[in-house]
């Protein structure tokens, strides 16, 4: 292994991780300085939900595609979402496995599994780029950062796929590009839209807390179960006659 590759795998990654951790720490301190607004509305539907249930539902809804309209109507896009993010996780894990646990790649099927996941994510990245460029709605709401981030992630998947075997004895170019791209991402992500995952727990927490307090989360499907203490109001015959257009109540029992 050359000194440049050793530097890219260790010192460069460690320095980039340190910068990323510092930026995120500052952002977390900034986020936690904001006080949550108090609820002015009285609790709704307390018999079935509440803030705690609403928060849990809001956090876990990402794993419940049947609960989101967009996923129910376009299940293929949800499948792409899952594959793409599994690829991100695999490529990130690979950047730690190669320098600190290369023996894991010697396990049977380990390299092949990583390549299948990352390769599938690469294919999804290409499909997402095509959709963003050709769909008029996606094109209208896309910024240069959206195209740049997605394109760079797709290229990163490409090099991660070939870096997975960790065969630097056959050439170091692929490994060098992969680790330099990884270091760039660690520095770039905190300042890009990719950092949305940092805000996800906070936004979903407050949304779930508010909607749970108002009786909206978790979503209730089908008729609401009637409680025993709820009384059924039966209209009197006079009111029935009035509703039927008989103001005098003729024919109604007295």
MIMARTI-246789 format. One record per residue: x, y negated, z of N, C-alpha, C, O, CB in turn. Coordinates in steps of 0.2 Angstrom, whole numbers, plus 5000, padded with zeros to 4 digits. Atoms other than C-alpha are relative to their C-alpha. Glycine has a CB too. Layout:
BEGIN
XYZXYZXYZXYZXYZ...
This chain:
BEGIN
500450065000500050005000500449945000500949935004499550005006499650065001500749834995499849955006499349965009499949964994500250044994500849695008499449954998499149935003500749955001500650045002499549594998499450035002498950005004500049984993500649964998498249735000499950005007499450005010500150064996500149994993498649755018499849935003499449935008500750025003500250074997498449565021499349994998498949965002500449944996500750015002496749565011499650045004499050025006499950024993500449954996496149715021499949985007499449995011500250074999500050014993496649655038500049925002499549895004500650035003499950074998497249475041499549954997499249915000500749974999500550045003496149395028499350015002498949965003500050014992500749984998494549485033499949975007499449955009499950075000500150024993494849445052500049935000499649905004500650035004500150075000495149265048499349974998499049935001500649964996500750015002493549255038499550015005499049975005499950034993500549984995492549345051500049955006499549935008500250075002500050054995493149225064499749934998499349905002500849995002500350065002492649075054499350015000498949965002500349984993500749985000490949155051499750005007499249975008499950064996500250004993490749185069499949935003499449925007500450055004500050074997491149005074499449964997499149935001500749974998500550045003489948935061499350025003498949985004500050014992500649974997488549055067499949985007499349975009500050074999500150024993488849015085499849935001499349915005500750015004500250075000488748825082499250004998498849965001500449964995500750005003487048855072499650035005499050005006500050044994500549974995486348965086499949955006499449955008500350075002500150054995486748835099499549944998499149925002500749975002500450055003485948705088499250025000498849995002500249984993500749985001484348815085499750015007499149995008500050074997500349994993484148855104499949935004499649935009500550045004500150074997484148665108499349984999499149945002500549954998500750025002482448655100499550035005499550105006499850014993500549974995481048685113499350024996499149984991499849955005500649985004479548785106499449965003499349945009499950075002500650044998477948685106499550045004499450115003499649984993500549964996476548735118499450014997499249974992499949965007500649985003474948815113499449955003499349955009499850075001500550044998473448695114499350034999498850015002500049934996500649965001472148825109500050055005500550085007500050034993500149944995471448945121500150074997500050074991499250005003499849945003471949125119499350034996498850024999500250055005500649975003470849215106500150085000500750105000500049974993500049925001470349405105500550035005500950075003500250024993499549974996471349445121499950075002500350115005499949965007500149934999470549615121500550054996500550114998499350024999499749955005471649685107500749974999501150014996499750004994499350025002473249575105500249945005499849935010500049974993499750054996474249435113500749984997500950014992500150025007499350025002475949345111500550064999500950064994500349955004499549955001476949495114499950054995500450074991500150045007500249955006476049615102500149964993500349994988499350025001499950035006476049475089500849994998500950004992499749935001499350005001477949455091500350064997500650074992500449985006499849945002478249635089499850024993500250054989499850065005500349995006477149645074500349964995500549984989499249995000499750055004477949495066500750024998500950024992500049935003499449975001479649575068500050064996500550074991500450015006500049935003479249745062499650004993499650054990499750055004500450005006478149695047500450014994500150034989499649935000499549995006479649695036500050084998500250094992500749985001500049935002479549885037499350034999499250094999500350045006500749985001477649895034499749974994499449924994499549985006500250045006477449855016499250004999498949964995500350044994500750005001475549905017499749945003499149925002499750065003500250064997475349755028500149934997499849884999500350005007499950065003475949625016499750014993499850064989500849994999500350005006474949585001500550004994500350044989499649934999499550005006476449554989500350074999500450094994500649955001499749935001477149734993499450054998499650094995500250025007500549955002475449814991499849994993499750044990499349985004500250015007475149734974500650024996500550044990499849934999499449985004476949764968500550045004501050025007500449934998499549954996477749914977500750014997501150025001499650075001499349995003479149924965500549945002501149955003500050004992499650054998479749754971500250015007500849995009499749934999499849984993479749814989500650055000501050055004499450025004499549955001480749964983500749974999501249995001499850054995499450045002482049844975500349975006500949975007499849954995499750044994482149744991500350055005500950035007499449975004499749954995482549905002500650024997501150025000499550065001499349985003483849964989500549955000501149975002499850034993499550055001484649804987500349985007500949985008499749934998499750014993484849775006500450065003500850055007499449985005499649944998485449955009500749994997501250015000499650064998499450015004486749914996500549955004501149965004499949984993499750064996487249755006500350035006500950025007499649945001499749974994487449855022500550054998501050065002499450045003499449955002488449995013500649974998501249995000499750054995499450035002489649875005500349965006500949965006499849954995499750034994489849785022500450055004500950045006499549965004499749954996490149945031500750034997501150045000499550065000499449985004491449995017500649955002501149985002499950004993499450054999492449835021500350015007500949995008499749934999499749984993492649905039500350075000500850085003499549995005499849935000492850085035500750014997501150044999499550044996499449995004494250065022500649985005501150025005500049964994499450024996495449965034500150045007500650055009500149935001500049984993494950035051499850085001499950105006499649965004500249934999494250215048500050034993499550064991499350005003500049975007494750275031499950085000499750114995500749994997500149934999494650455038499350024999499150084997500350035006500749995001492750435037499950024992499450064991499649955002500149995007492850435018500350074997500150094992500449954996499849935002493650605018499550055002499650115000500750025004500549954999492050685024499650024994499649984990499549975006500349985006491150785011499449964999498949955003499850085001500650035003489850685001500049925003499649895001499450035003500050074998490350515010500149954995499749914994500549995006499950045006491050434995499550004995499349944993500750014997500549995005489750494984499349975002499049934999499850074998500650034997488350434996500149924999499649894998499950025007499950075000489150264997499949974993499649924992500749985003500150025007489250254978499350004997499149964993500550044996500750005002487450304975499649945003499349914999499750075003500350054997486850174987500249934997499849894995500149995008499750065002487950034981499949994992499749944990500850005001500250005008487650084962499349984999499249944994500250074997500750025000485850074965499849935001499549904998499550055004500150074998485949904973500349964994500049904992500449985006499750045006487049844958499550004994499449954991500650044997500550005005485649904946499449955002499249924997499750074999500550044998484349814956500249924999499849884998499850015008499850075001485449654956500049984993499849924992500850005002500150025007485449654937499349994998499149944995500350064996500750015001483549674937499849945003499449905000499650065003500250064997483349534949500349944996499949894995500350005007499850055004484449424939499649994993499449934991500850014998500450005006483449464923499349975002499149934998499950074997500650024998481849434932500049925002499649885000499750045006499950074998482449264939500149964994499949904994500649995005499850045006483049204922499450004995499349954991500650034997500649995005481449264912499349985003498949964999500050074997500750014997479949244924500049925001500449895004499950045006500150075000479349064922499949975007500149925009499549984996500150024994478849054940500650005004500849965008499450055004499449994997480449124947500549954998500949925002500350074999499550045002481449014936499849935002500349895003499950004992500250074997480448854942500249995007500449935009499349994999499850014993480848884960500750025002500950025008499550055004499349984999482648944958500549945000500449904995500250054995499450055000484148834962500650034998500750094997500149975008499349975002485948854956500350055005500650105003500549944999499749954995486348934973499750074999500050125001499949975007500349935000485049074970500350044994500550104995499349994998499749975005485849114953500750025002501050085001500049964994499349994998487649104960500050055005500550105004500349935002499949954994487349204976499850074997500150124998499549985005500349935003486349344966500550034995500750094996499449994997499549985005487649354952500650025004500950085002500249944995499449994997489149354964499950075005500350115005500249955005500249944996488249494975500050064995500350114997499349995004500049955004488049594960500750024997500850084997499549984993499349985001489849584955500350035006500750085005500449934998499749974994490349624973499850075000500250125002499749965006500349935000489249784971500450044995500650104997499350014999499649965006490249834955500650025003500850075002500049954994499349984998491949824963499950045007500450085008500349935002500049954994491349904980499950074998500150125001499449975004500149935002490750054970500650034998500750095000499549994993499449975002492450084963500550005005501050035005500349964994499550004994493350034979499850065005500350075009499949935003500249964995492350164989500550065001500750085006499450034998499549944999493650314985500649985004501050025006500250034994499450024997495050204992500650034998501050055002499950015008499449975003496350264980500449954998500549944992499850054994499650065002497550124981500750034996501049994993500249965006499549975003498850254975500050004992500450014988500250075002500150005007498050244958499949934997499849924991499450044998500050075002498050054957499649965005499149985008499649994993500250044995497649914969499549944998499249915002500549975004500450065002496649794958499350005002499149945004500050004992500749994998494949854962499949985007499549945009499750074998500150014993495249854980500249935002499949905007500550045004499950074999496049684980499449954998499349915002500649984996500550045002494649604970499450015005499149965007499750024993500649994995493349684982500149975007499749945010500050085001499850034994494249624998500049925000499849895004500650035003500050085000494549444992499249984999499149925001500449984994500750025001492649444986499750005007499349965009499750044995500349994993492149505004500249945004499849915008500250065003499850064996493249365012499649944998499449905002500750005000500450065002492449235001499350005002499049955004500050004992500650004997490749295006499949985007499549955009499750074998500050024993491149285024500049935001499749905006500550045004500050074999491549105022499549964996499349914999500749974997500550035004490249065009499350015003498949965003500050024993500749994997488649145017499849955005499249935004500050075002500350044995488449035032499849934997499449905000500549995006500150065002488348885021499550014993499449964990500649964997500549995005487148965008499450035002499250035008500450054995500749984999485349025006500150085003499650105005499650004994499949934998486049205010499950005008499850055011500650034998500150004993486049155028499350005003499249995009500449945003500750004998484149165029499950065006499550055010499650024994500149954995484449325039500149985008499950015012500450064999499950034993485049215054499449975003499349975009500649954999500650034997483449125055499450045000498950035003499849944995500649955000482249275052499850015007499250015008500250064996500349994993482149325070499749955003499249965007500650035004500350054996481749155076499449984997498949975000500549944999500750025003480449105063499550065001498950045002500149994992500549954999479649275064499750015008499250025009500250074998500250004992479649265084499549955001499049965004500649985004500550054998478749095084499450014996498850004999500349934998500649995004477549145070499650065004499050055005500250034993500449954997477049305079499849985007499250005009500550065001500250024994476949225096499449954999498949965003500649965004500650055001475749085089499450044997498950035000500249954995500549975003474749205079499750065005499150075004500250044993500249954995474649335093499649965005499149995007500650035003500450044995474049195105499349994997498849985000500349945001500750025003472649155092499650064998499150054994500249954994500449945001472149335090500050024992499650064990499349995001500049995007472749345072500550064998500450114994500349944996499649945000474249465074500050045006499950025011500849974999500049965007474249615072499449994996498849984999500150075002500650015005473049605057499550055002499750115003500250004993500549964998471449685061499650024993499449984990499549975005500349975006470749795046499450045002499450085006500550044996500649964998468949855046499649965005499849915007500150075002500450044995467549805058500350005007500650055009499350045000499750014993468049745075499650045005499050045005499949935002500349954996467649875088499649965006499849915008500550055004500550044995466149815100500250025007500350075008499350014998499949994993466549795118499450015004498849995002500449945003500649984996465449865131499649945003499049945004500250055005500350064997465149695139499749954996499449914998500649975005500350045004464649615124499350014999499150074997500450004993500849995000462749585124499849994993500049944989499749965005500350025006461749595108499449965001498949985004499850074996500650054999460549455106499550024994499650024988500249934998500649985005458849505098499649945000499349925005499650075003500450065001457849365091499350025002499150075001500149974993500749994998456049345097499650004993499949974988499849945004500450005006454649365085499849944997499849934991499350045001500150065002454349185084500649974995500549944990499949955005499550025004456049155078500150034993500350014988500750015004500049965006455949295065499549974995499749964989499850075002500550035005454349215058500349934997500249914992499449995004499750065003455249045057500550014995500649974990500349965006499449995005456749115048499750034994500050024988500550055003500449975006455449205036499649944996499349964991499650055002500350055003454749035032499249995002498849964999499950014992500750004997453149045043500149955007500149985012499750075002499950054994453348885055499550015005499750015011500049934997500550004994451748915064500050075003499750085008499350004997499949934997452249095068499450044999499250085004500249995007500649965001450649165061500150085000500650104996499649984994500049925000450449355064500650025005500750085006500250024993499549984995451849345077499750025007499249995009500549955001500249984993451549435094500149945005500649915005500350065002499950044995451249325109500150035006500250005012499449955001
